[in-house]
Amino acid sequence: MTGAALSHINPAGWYRYTQFADPAINYYGVWTDGREVFVVGNDGRKTYILHGK
């Protein structure tokens, strides 16, 4: 994951989550426990934590 892009790969290929496309945010961390996903990003002022299933 790099700035302004959040994507997922599966057997069909890459899927880009356009709702998270923001050139001001750099996504730099991802973690999963096998049931849920957490993504961390920062825009230089705020830290963002995205969480979902």
PDB file of N, H, CA, C and O in Angstrom:
ATOM      1  N   MET A   1       0.846  -1.168   0.000  1.00  0.00           N
ATOM      2  CA  MET A   1       0.000   0.000   0.000  1.00  0.00           C
ATOM      3  C   MET A   1       0.892   1.232   0.000  1.00  0.00           C
ATOM      4  O   MET A   1       1.830   1.346   0.790  1.00  0.00           O
ATOM      5  N   THR A   2       0.585   2.124  -0.879  1.00  0.00           N
ATOM      6  H   THR A   2      -0.176   2.032  -1.521  1.00  0.00           H
ATOM      7  CA  THR A   2       1.304   3.385  -0.917  1.00  0.00           C
ATOM      8  C   THR A   2       0.303   4.517  -0.891  1.00  0.00           C
ATOM      9  O   THR A   2      -0.903   4.286  -0.988  1.00  0.00           O
ATOM     10  N   GLY A   3       0.790   5.737  -0.762  1.00  0.00           N
ATOM     11  H   GLY A   3       1.769   5.924  -0.683  1.00  0.00           H
ATOM     12  CA  GLY A   3      -0.073   6.900  -0.640  1.00  0.00           C
ATOM     13  C   GLY A   3      -1.226   6.903  -1.622  1.00  0.00           C
ATOM     14  O   GLY A   3      -1.037   6.697  -2.821  1.00  0.00           O
ATOM     15  N   ALA A   4      -2.405   7.135  -1.112  1.00  0.00           N
ATOM     16  H   ALA A   4      -2.558   7.302  -0.138  1.00  0.00           H
ATOM     17  CA  ALA A   4      -3.626   7.306  -1.886  1.00  0.00           C
ATOM     18  C   ALA A   4      -4.156   6.031  -2.524  1.00  0.00           C
ATOM     19  O   ALA A   4      -5.069   6.110  -3.345  1.00  0.00           O
ATOM     20  N   ALA A   5      -3.637   4.884  -2.194  1.00  0.00           N
ATOM     21  H   ALA A   5      -2.894   4.820  -1.526  1.00  0.00           H
ATOM     22  CA  ALA A   5      -4.149   3.653  -2.788  1.00  0.00           C
ATOM     23  C   ALA A   5      -4.330   2.577  -1.732  1.00  0.00           C
ATOM     24  O   ALA A   5      -3.459   2.357  -0.889  1.00  0.00           O
ATOM     25  N   LEU A   6      -5.461   1.919  -1.790  1.00  0.00           N
ATOM     26  H   LEU A   6      -6.168   2.097  -2.474  1.00  0.00           H
ATOM     27  CA  LEU A   6      -5.721   0.783  -0.920  1.00  0.00           C
ATOM     28  C   LEU A   6      -6.308  -0.295  -1.811  1.00  0.00           C
ATOM     29  O   LEU A   6      -7.399  -0.129  -2.356  1.00  0.00           O
ATOM     30  N   SER A   7      -5.587  -1.401  -1.961  1.00  0.00           N
ATOM     31  H   SER A   7      -4.701  -1.536  -1.518  1.00  0.00           H
ATOM     32  CA  SER A   7      -5.979  -2.454  -2.889  1.00  0.00           C
ATOM     33  C   SER A   7      -5.963  -3.811  -2.210  1.00  0.00           C
ATOM     34  O   SER A   7      -5.359  -3.989  -1.152  1.00  0.00           O
ATOM     35  N   HIS A   8      -6.637  -4.764  -2.838  1.00  0.00           N
ATOM     36  H   HIS A   8      -7.128  -4.619  -3.697  1.00  0.00           H
ATOM     37  CA  HIS A   8      -6.699  -6.139  -2.349  1.00  0.00           C
ATOM     38  C   HIS A   8      -6.449  -7.059  -3.540  1.00  0.00           C
ATOM     39  O   HIS A   8      -6.956  -6.812  -4.635  1.00  0.00           O
ATOM     40  N   ILE A   9      -5.677  -8.106  -3.331  1.00  0.00           N
ATOM     41  H   ILE A   9      -5.266  -8.306  -2.441  1.00  0.00           H
ATOM     42  CA  ILE A   9      -5.462  -9.083  -4.405  1.00  0.00           C
ATOM     43  C   ILE A   9      -6.160 -10.386  -4.045  1.00  0.00           C
ATOM     44  O   ILE A   9      -6.120 -10.834  -2.899  1.00  0.00           O
ATOM     45  N   ASN A  10      -6.803 -10.986  -5.048  1.00  0.00           N
ATOM     46  H   ASN A  10      -6.835 -10.621  -5.979  1.00  0.00           H
ATOM     47  CA  ASN A  10      -7.443 -12.275  -4.905  1.00  0.00           C
ATOM     48  C   ASN A  10      -7.169 -13.063  -6.187  1.00  0.00           C
ATOM     49  O   ASN A  10      -6.492 -12.539  -7.072  1.00  0.00           O
ATOM     50  N   PRO A  11      -7.654 -14.276  -6.327  1.00  0.00           N
ATOM     51  CA  PRO A  11      -7.353 -15.050  -7.533  1.00  0.00           C
ATOM     52  C   PRO A  11      -7.761 -14.372  -8.845  1.00  0.00           C
ATOM     53  O   PRO A  11      -7.177 -14.663  -9.889  1.00  0.00           O
ATOM     54  N   ALA A  12      -8.744 -13.480  -8.812  1.00  0.00           N
ATOM     55  H   ALA A  12      -9.218 -13.244  -7.964  1.00  0.00           H
ATOM     56  CA  ALA A  12      -9.196 -12.787 -10.023  1.00  0.00           C
ATOM     57  C   ALA A  12      -8.311 -11.594 -10.367  1.00  0.00           C
ATOM     58  O   ALA A  12      -8.396 -11.071 -11.478  1.00  0.00           O
ATOM     59  N   GLY A  13      -7.461 -11.150  -9.434  1.00  0.00           N
ATOM     60  H   GLY A  13      -7.392 -11.575  -8.532  1.00  0.00           H
ATOM     61  CA  GLY A  13      -6.588 -10.008  -9.678  1.00  0.00           C
ATOM     62  C   GLY A  13      -6.729  -8.963  -8.588  1.00  0.00           C
ATOM     63  O   GLY A  13      -7.211  -9.245  -7.491  1.00  0.00           O
ATOM     64  N   TRP A  14      -6.299  -7.744  -8.910  1.00  0.00           N
ATOM     65  H   TRP A  14      -5.907  -7.514  -9.801  1.00  0.00           H
ATOM     66  CA  TRP A  14      -6.308  -6.645  -7.955  1.00  0.00           C
ATOM     67  C   TRP A  14      -7.659  -5.944  -7.947  1.00  0.00           C
ATOM     68  O   TRP A  14      -8.276  -5.762  -8.997  1.00  0.00           O
ATOM     69  N   TYR A  15      -8.122  -5.550  -6.749  1.00  0.00           N
ATOM     70  H   TYR A  15      -7.621  -5.698  -5.897  1.00  0.00           H
ATOM     71  CA  TYR A  15      -9.317  -4.725  -6.594  1.00  0.00           C
ATOM     72  C   TYR A  15      -8.900  -3.474  -5.833  1.00  0.00           C
ATOM     73  O   TYR A  15      -8.346  -3.572  -4.738  1.00  0.00           O
ATOM     74  N   ARG A  16      -9.160  -2.302  -6.400  1.00  0.00           N
ATOM     75  H   ARG A  16      -9.610  -2.223  -7.290  1.00  0.00           H
ATOM     76  CA  ARG A  16      -8.810  -1.038  -5.745  1.00  0.00           C
ATOM     77  C   ARG A  16     -10.044  -0.454  -5.060  1.00  0.00           C
ATOM     78  O   ARG A  16     -11.089  -0.288  -5.689  1.00  0.00           O
ATOM     79  N   TYR A  17      -9.919  -0.147  -3.778  1.00  0.00           N
ATOM     80  H   TYR A  17      -9.070  -0.282  -3.267  1.00  0.00           H
ATOM     81  CA  TYR A  17     -11.001   0.458  -3.003  1.00  0.00           C
ATOM     82  C   TYR A  17     -10.995   1.965  -3.248  1.00  0.00           C
ATOM     83  O   TYR A  17     -10.261   2.699  -2.587  1.00  0.00           O
ATOM     84  N   THR A  18     -11.802   2.422  -4.186  1.00  0.00           N
ATOM     85  H   THR A  18     -12.398   1.825  -4.723  1.00  0.00           H
ATOM     86  CA  THR A  18     -11.799   3.837  -4.562  1.00  0.00           C
ATOM     87  C   THR A  18     -12.315   4.737  -3.449  1.00  0.00           C
ATOM     88  O   THR A  18     -11.966   5.917  -3.410  1.00  0.00           O
ATOM     89  N   GLN A  19     -13.137   4.215  -2.545  1.00  0.00           N
ATOM     90  H   GLN A  19     -13.421   3.256  -2.577  1.00  0.00           H
ATOM     91  CA  GLN A  19     -13.652   5.053  -1.454  1.00  0.00           C
ATOM     92  C   GLN A  19     -12.541   5.494  -0.500  1.00  0.00           C
ATOM     93  O   GLN A  19     -12.746   6.411   0.295  1.00  0.00           O
ATOM     94  N   PHE A  20     -11.369   4.857  -0.565  1.00  0.00           N
ATOM     95  H   PHE A  20     -11.202   4.112  -1.211  1.00  0.00           H
ATOM     96  CA  PHE A  20     -10.246   5.243   0.279  1.00  0.00           C
ATOM     97  C   PHE A  20      -9.158   5.975  -0.492  1.00  0.00           C
ATOM     98  O   PHE A  20      -8.077   6.209   0.049  1.00  0.00           O
ATOM     99  N   ALA A  21      -9.416   6.336  -1.730  1.00  0.00           N
ATOM    100  H   ALA A  21     -10.294   6.146  -2.169  1.00  0.00           H
ATOM    101  CA  ALA A  21      -8.432   7.038  -2.555  1.00  0.00           C
ATOM    102  C   ALA A  21      -8.373   8.503  -2.133  1.00  0.00           C
ATOM    103  O   ALA A  21      -9.280   9.279  -2.437  1.00  0.00           O
ATOM    104  N   ASP A  22      -7.326   8.871  -1.447  1.00  0.00           N
ATOM    105  H   ASP A  22      -6.590   8.241  -1.200  1.00  0.00           H
ATOM    106  CA  ASP A  22      -7.117  10.250  -0.997  1.00  0.00           C
ATOM    107  C   ASP A  22      -5.624  10.523  -1.080  1.00  0.00           C
ATOM    108  O   ASP A  22      -4.846   9.926  -0.337  1.00  0.00           O
ATOM    109  N   PRO A  23      -5.210  11.419  -1.978  1.00  0.00           N
ATOM    110  CA  PRO A  23      -3.778  11.665  -2.144  1.00  0.00           C
ATOM    111  C   PRO A  23      -3.097  12.232  -0.900  1.00  0.00           C
ATOM    112  O   PRO A  23      -1.869  12.229  -0.820  1.00  0.00           O
ATOM    113  N   ALA A  24      -3.866  12.715   0.063  1.00  0.00           N
ATOM    114  H   ALA A  24      -4.864  12.717  -0.002  1.00  0.00           H
ATOM    115  CA  ALA A  24      -3.278  13.274   1.281  1.00  0.00           C
ATOM    116  C   ALA A  24      -2.921  12.197   2.303  1.00  0.00           C
ATOM    117  O   ALA A  24      -2.149  12.457   3.226  1.00  0.00           O
ATOM    118  N   ILE A  25      -3.473  10.993   2.149  1.00  0.00           N
ATOM    119  H   ILE A  25      -4.100  10.782   1.399  1.00  0.00           H
ATOM    120  CA  ILE A  25      -3.257   9.936   3.140  1.00  0.00           C
ATOM    121  C   ILE A  25      -2.279   8.900   2.607  1.00  0.00           C
ATOM    122  O   ILE A  25      -2.416   8.416   1.483  1.00  0.00           O
ATOM    123  N   ASN A  26      -1.286   8.569   3.431  1.00  0.00           N
ATOM    124  H   ASN A  26      -1.175   8.962   4.344  1.00  0.00           H
ATOM    125  CA  ASN A  26      -0.345   7.503   3.120  1.00  0.00           C
ATOM    126  C   ASN A  26      -0.706   6.307   3.985  1.00  0.00           C
ATOM    127  O   ASN A  26      -0.550   6.355   5.205  1.00  0.00           O
ATOM    128  N   TYR A  27      -1.190   5.228   3.363  1.00  0.00           N
ATOM    129  H   TYR A  27      -1.316   5.189   2.372  1.00  0.00           H
ATOM    130  CA  TYR A  27      -1.489   3.996   4.088  1.00  0.00           C
ATOM    131  C   TYR A  27      -0.197   3.207   4.226  1.00  0.00           C
ATOM    132  O   TYR A  27       0.486   2.957   3.232  1.00  0.00           O
ATOM    133  N   TYR A  28       0.142   2.816   5.439  1.00  0.00           N
ATOM    134  H   TYR A  28      -0.413   3.019   6.245  1.00  0.00           H
ATOM    135  CA  TYR A  28       1.436   2.186   5.652  1.00  0.00           C
ATOM    136  C   TYR A  28       1.408   0.929   6.503  1.00  0.00           C
ATOM    137  O   TYR A  28       2.463   0.336   6.726  1.00  0.00           O
ATOM    138  N   GLY A  29       0.266   0.501   6.984  1.00  0.00           N
ATOM    139  H   GLY A  29      -0.591   0.983   6.803  1.00  0.00           H
ATOM    140  CA  GLY A  29       0.243  -0.706   7.797  1.00  0.00           C
ATOM    141  C   GLY A  29      -1.057  -1.467   7.630  1.00  0.00           C
ATOM    142  O   GLY A  29      -2.124  -0.870   7.484  1.00  0.00           O
ATOM    143  N   VAL A  30      -0.963  -2.783   7.651  1.00  0.00           N
ATOM    144  H   VAL A  30      -0.096  -3.268   7.769  1.00  0.00           H
ATOM    145  CA  VAL A  30      -2.155  -3.633   7.567  1.00  0.00           C
ATOM    146  C   VAL A  30      -1.957  -4.837   8.474  1.00  0.00           C
ATOM    147  O   VAL A  30      -0.851  -5.365   8.587  1.00  0.00           O
ATOM    148  N   TRP A  31      -3.028  -5.263   9.113  1.00  0.00           N
ATOM    149  H   TRP A  31      -3.927  -4.834   9.021  1.00  0.00           H
ATOM    150  CA  TRP A  31      -2.990  -6.401  10.009  1.00  0.00           C
ATOM    151  C   TRP A  31      -4.321  -7.116   9.936  1.00  0.00           C
ATOM    152  O   TRP A  31      -5.362  -6.472   9.802  1.00  0.00           O
ATOM    153  N   THR A  32      -4.308  -8.437  10.022  1.00  0.00           N
ATOM    154  H   THR A  32      -3.463  -8.960  10.131  1.00  0.00           H
ATOM    155  CA  THR A  32      -5.535  -9.218  10.092  1.00  0.00           C
ATOM    156  C   THR A  32      -5.376 -10.345  11.099  1.00  0.00           C
ATOM    157  O   THR A  32      -4.286 -10.882  11.293  1.00  0.00           O
ATOM    158  N   ASP A  33      -6.481 -10.686  11.728  1.00  0.00           N
ATOM    159  H   ASP A  33      -7.367 -10.249  11.570  1.00  0.00           H
ATOM    160  CA  ASP A  33      -6.490 -11.846  12.615  1.00  0.00           C
ATOM    161  C   ASP A  33      -7.196 -13.019  11.937  1.00  0.00           C
ATOM    162  O   ASP A  33      -7.498 -14.021  12.584  1.00  0.00           O
ATOM    163  N   GLY A  34      -7.460 -12.896  10.637  1.00  0.00           N
ATOM    164  H   GLY A  34      -7.214 -12.081  10.111  1.00  0.00           H
ATOM    165  CA  GLY A  34      -8.148 -13.936   9.887  1.00  0.00           C
ATOM    166  C   GLY A  34      -9.644 -13.707   9.792  1.00  0.00           C
ATOM    167  O   GLY A  34     -10.317 -14.341   8.979  1.00  0.00           O
ATOM    168  N   ARG A  35     -10.171 -12.814  10.608  1.00  0.00           N
ATOM    169  H   ARG A  35      -9.624 -12.300  11.269  1.00  0.00           H
ATOM    170  CA  ARG A  35     -11.598 -12.489  10.576  1.00  0.00           C
ATOM    171  C   ARG A  35     -11.842 -11.022  10.264  1.00  0.00           C
ATOM    172  O   ARG A  35     -12.820 -10.680   9.599  1.00  0.00           O
ATOM    173  N   GLU A  36     -10.960 -10.156  10.740  1.00  0.00           N
ATOM    174  H   GLU A  36     -10.166 -10.433  11.281  1.00  0.00           H
ATOM    175  CA  GLU A  36     -11.108  -8.726  10.550  1.00  0.00           C
ATOM    176  C   GLU A  36      -9.797  -8.147  10.025  1.00  0.00           C
ATOM    177  O   GLU A  36      -8.735  -8.748  10.185  1.00  0.00           O
ATOM    178  N   VAL A  37      -9.881  -6.971   9.394  1.00  0.00           N
ATOM    179  H   VAL A  37     -10.744  -6.483   9.264  1.00  0.00           H
ATOM    180  CA  VAL A  37      -8.711  -6.305   8.835  1.00  0.00           C
ATOM    181  C   VAL A  37      -8.598  -4.908   9.433  1.00  0.00           C
ATOM    182  O   VAL A  37      -9.600  -4.215   9.612  1.00  0.00           O
ATOM    183  N   PHE A  38      -7.372  -4.505   9.738  1.00  0.00           N
ATOM    184  H   PHE A  38      -6.559  -5.067   9.592  1.00  0.00           H
ATOM    185  CA  PHE A  38      -7.081  -3.167  10.236  1.00  0.00           C
ATOM    186  C   PHE A  38      -6.040  -2.536   9.314  1.00  0.00           C
ATOM    187  O   PHE A  38      -5.042  -3.174   8.979  1.00  0.00           O
ATOM    188  N   VAL A  39      -6.265  -1.303   8.907  1.00  0.00           N
ATOM    189  H   VAL A  39      -7.076  -0.785   9.180  1.00  0.00           H
ATOM    190  CA  VAL A  39      -5.339  -0.576   8.048  1.00  0.00           C
ATOM    191  C   VAL A  39      -5.020   0.749   8.727  1.00  0.00           C
ATOM    192  O   VAL A  39      -5.919   1.419   9.235  1.00  0.00           O
ATOM    193  N   VAL A  40      -3.744   1.131   8.738  1.00  0.00           N
ATOM    194  H   VAL A  40      -3.014   0.586   8.325  1.00  0.00           H
ATOM    195  CA  VAL A  40      -3.311   2.370   9.379  1.00  0.00           C
ATOM    196  C   VAL A  40      -2.766   3.322   8.324  1.00  0.00           C
ATOM    197  O   VAL A  40      -2.034   2.914   7.422  1.00  0.00           O
ATOM    198  N   GLY A  41      -3.130   4.587   8.446  1.00  0.00           N
ATOM    199  H   GLY A  41      -3.724   4.918   9.179  1.00  0.00           H
ATOM    200  CA  GLY A  41      -2.638   5.609   7.536  1.00  0.00           C
ATOM    201  C   GLY A  41      -2.446   6.918   8.261  1.00  0.00           C
ATOM    202  O   GLY A  41      -2.870   7.074   9.406  1.00  0.00           O
ATOM    203  N   ASN A  42      -1.799   7.872   7.584  1.00  0.00           N
ATOM    204  H   ASN A  42      -1.454   7.745   6.654  1.00  0.00           H
ATOM    205  CA  ASN A  42      -1.518   9.170   8.182  1.00  0.00           C
ATOM    206  C   ASN A  42      -1.475  10.221   7.090  1.00  0.00           C
ATOM    207  O   ASN A  42      -0.991   9.964   5.988  1.00  0.00           O
ATOM    208  N   ASP A  43      -1.989  11.425   7.403  1.00  0.00           N
ATOM    209  H   ASP A  43      -2.382  11.634   8.298  1.00  0.00           H
ATOM    210  CA  ASP A  43      -1.951  12.525   6.433  1.00  0.00           C
ATOM    211  C   ASP A  43      -0.988  13.636   6.854  1.00  0.00           C
ATOM    212  O   ASP A  43      -1.019  14.736   6.302  1.00  0.00           O
ATOM    213  N   GLY A  44      -0.137  13.342   7.829  1.00  0.00           N
ATOM    214  H   GLY A  44      -0.111  12.449   8.278  1.00  0.00           H
ATOM    215  CA  GLY A  44       0.808  14.343   8.318  1.00  0.00           C
ATOM    216  C   GLY A  44       0.300  15.087   9.541  1.00  0.00           C
ATOM    217  O   GLY A  44       1.082  15.715  10.255  1.00  0.00           O
ATOM    218  N   ARG A  45      -1.008  15.023   9.790  1.00  0.00           N
ATOM    219  H   ARG A  45      -1.643  14.512   9.210  1.00  0.00           H
ATOM    220  CA  ARG A  45      -1.603  15.654  10.962  1.00  0.00           C
ATOM    221  C   ARG A  45      -2.383  14.664  11.809  1.00  0.00           C
ATOM    222  O   ARG A  45      -2.361  14.725  13.038  1.00  0.00           O
ATOM    223  N   LYS A  46      -3.082  13.739  11.130  1.00  0.00           N
ATOM    224  H   LYS A  46      -3.100  13.689  10.131  1.00  0.00           H
ATOM    225  CA  LYS A  46      -3.931  12.768  11.826  1.00  0.00           C
ATOM    226  C   LYS A  46      -3.535  11.353  11.439  1.00  0.00           C
ATOM    227  O   LYS A  46      -3.024  11.108  10.346  1.00  0.00           O
ATOM    228  N   THR A  47      -3.783  10.426  12.361  1.00  0.00           N
ATOM    229  H   THR A  47      -4.198  10.625  13.249  1.00  0.00           H
ATOM    230  CA  THR A  47      -3.613   9.003  12.072  1.00  0.00           C
ATOM    231  C   THR A  47      -5.001   8.405  11.875  1.00  0.00           C
ATOM    232  O   THR A  47      -5.928   8.683  12.636  1.00  0.00           O
ATOM    233  N   TYR A  48      -5.125   7.576  10.836  1.00  0.00           N
ATOM    234  H   TYR A  48      -4.372   7.350  10.219  1.00  0.00           H
ATOM    235  CA  TYR A  48      -6.400   6.933  10.502  1.00  0.00           C
ATOM    236  C   TYR A  48      -6.262   5.439  10.709  1.00  0.00           C
ATOM    237  O   TYR A  48      -5.255   4.845  10.323  1.00  0.00           O
ATOM    238  N   ILE A  49      -7.275   4.825  11.320  1.00  0.00           N
ATOM    239  H   ILE A  49      -8.093   5.308  11.633  1.00  0.00           H
ATOM    240  CA  ILE A  49      -7.328   3.379  11.479  1.00  0.00           C
ATOM    241  C   ILE A  49      -8.633   2.912  10.850  1.00  0.00           C
ATOM    242  O   ILE A  49      -9.719   3.247  11.323  1.00  0.00           O
ATOM    243  N   LEU A  50      -8.515   2.137   9.779  1.00  0.00           N
ATOM    244  H   LEU A  50      -7.633   1.865   9.395  1.00  0.00           H
ATOM    245  CA  LEU A  50      -9.683   1.568   9.112  1.00  0.00           C
ATOM    246  C   LEU A  50      -9.853   0.146   9.610  1.00  0.00           C
ATOM    247  O   LEU A  50      -8.876  -0.582   9.786  1.00  0.00           O
ATOM    248  N   HIS A  51     -11.089  -0.244   9.835  1.00  0.00           N
ATOM    249  H   HIS A  51     -11.882   0.347   9.693  1.00  0.00           H
ATOM    250  CA  HIS A  51     -11.373  -1.551  10.420  1.00  0.00           C
ATOM    251  C   HIS A  51     -12.588  -2.140   9.729  1.00  0.00           C
ATOM    252  O   HIS A  51     -13.597  -1.456   9.557  1.00  0.00           O
ATOM    253  N   GLY A  52     -12.503  -3.386   9.337  1.00  0.00           N
ATOM    254  H   GLY A  52     -11.684  -3.942   9.477  1.00  0.00           H
ATOM    255  CA  GLY A  52     -13.659  -3.999   8.700  1.00  0.00           C
ATOM    256  C   GLY A  52     -13.511  -5.487   8.516  1.00  0.00           C
ATOM    257  O   GLY A  52     -12.480  -6.079   8.835  1.00  0.00           O
ATOM    258  N   LYS A  53     -14.567  -6.078   7.996  1.00  0.00           N
ATOM    259  H   LYS A  53     -15.405  -5.598   7.737  1.00  0.00           H
ATOM    260  CA  LYS A  53     -14.595  -7.523   7.740  1.00  0.00           C
ATOM    261  C   LYS A  53     -14.679  -7.742   6.261  1.00  0.00           C
ATOM    262  O   LYS A  53     -14.714  -8.886   5.807  1.00  0.00           O
TER     263      LYS A  53
END
